């Protein structure tokens, strides 16, 4: 079976200090069949630098958090 991988801009999320950081418009190769996102090494380095060095965010969002154990 042939894997179909295309280039897209995605939103990358990472948990940092009991909160989440979202980085929008990240270039990635995305497997059309599985949704798996693949990042170039230089993209990963840029993401890490932005998060660990505290780059200025473009905006802030408020996010609700649900605990699966309390649902249903």
C-alpha positions, -999 to +999 in steps of 0.1 A: +000+000+000+014+034-010+015+061+017+002+094+005+022+122+022+015+159+015+028+191+028+005+211+050+005+238+077-006+223+111-011+234+147+015+218+170+006+215+207+028+207+236+022+205+274+045+228+293+044+236+330+009+222+335-004+242+306-005+239+268+014+258+241-001+259+206+020+269+176+000+275+144+011+273+108+039+248+114+051+232+081+047+194+082+044+164+060+011+147+068+002+111+059-033+114+043-042+079+054-032+081+091-029+118+099+006+112+112+026+145+112+063+145+103+085+175+110+119+184+095+147+185+121+151+223+116+114+227+123+116+208+155+146+229+166+126+261+159+096+247+179+118+238+209+136+272+208+103+290+208+089+271+237+119+269+259+131+305+253+096+319+258+090+336+225+063+362+224+030+346+216+007+359+188-023+356+211-037+337+241-067+314+241-088+300+270-093+263+269-118+241+288-104+210+304-124+178+309-115+148+330-126+116+312-131+099+346-159+124+354-177+120+321-208+098+315 
